[in-house]
């Protein structure tokens, strides 16, 4: 209550003194939209009259300053809401991008896993293991092939040698049969000659 009375008294006194002291008139920043609140406050403090360690301020200046502060706060609130909305949208876009990046990374990991692994007889095997298995199979099959080729070549050679020996034996047998026939014929002649002589 005391403050209200002292402010009223100050305003009343300032109104009476203003008529007596014309003072210096400067451009009033309270009416300018471009002036800052700090300039407006400075203007009020410099242009106000002093009375017993108190400042006597015009009511219209205080009302204008209050209106300017209120407008500045409203503008700041509006800008804050715009920035908050933009920030929220940016956060959403960032989260969407992050989720998309995570999904792409998982898909890339899956593709790399499929690229590095091979399905071999129904089980997933790494490429290095698959290469070892395939090379072991190739070397084993090549070894078996060489072994069987060697055995075939040896048995083929043995068969040829046996056939040649068989031919030689058959030739010898034929010659022996011829010689035996010739001898038999000679013996038969001799026997016939002997039978013919004895008869």
RACORTA-V627025 format. One record per pair of residues at least 24 apart in sequence whose C-alpha atoms are under 10 Angstrom apart, sorted by the first residue. I is the first residue (numbers start at 1). J is the second residue. D is the distance in Angstrom with one decimal. If there is no record, write none. Layout:
I:J:D + I:J:D
This chain:
6:54:9.6 + 7:54:9.5 + 7:55:9.5 + 7:56:8.1 + 7:57:9.2 + 8:56:9.7 + 8:59:9.9 + 9:56:9.1 + 10:49:9.6 + 10:50:9.4 + 10:51:7.7 + 10:52:9.8 + 10:54:8.1 + 10:55:7.7 + 10:56:5.4 + 10:57:7.8 + 10:58:9.4 + 11:55:9.3 + 11:56:6.0 + 11:57:6.6 + 11:58:6.7 + 11:59:7.2 + 12:56:8.8 + 12:57:9.9 + 12:58:9.4 + 13:49:9.7 + 13:51:8.7 + 13:56:7.7 + 13:57:9.9 + 14:48:8.5 + 14:49:6.9 + 14:50:8.8 + 14:51:8.6 + 14:55:8.9 + 14:56:5.5 + 14:57:7.0 + 14:58:7.3 + 14:59:9.9 + 15:56:8.8 + 15:57:9.0 + 15:58:7.6 + 15:59:9.5 + 17:49:8.5 + 17:56:9.7 + 18:48:9.8 + 18:49:8.6 + 18:58:9.4 + 21:49:10.0 + 23:47:8.4 + 23:49:9.9 + 28:61:9.5 + 29:65:9.7 + 30:60:9.9 + 30:61:7.2 + 30:62:9.5 + 30:63:9.9 + 30:64:6.5 + 30:65:6.5 + 30:67:9.6 + 30:68:7.7 + 31:61:9.6 + 31:64:7.9 + 31:65:9.3 + 31:68:9.1 + 32:68:9.9 + 33:68:8.7 + 36:68:9.3 + 36:69:9.8 + 36:72:9.5 + 37:65:7.9 + 37:68:7.6 + 37:69:7.1 + 37:72:8.5 + 40:64:9.6 + 40:65:7.1 + 40:68:9.1 + 40:69:10.0 + 41:65:7.8
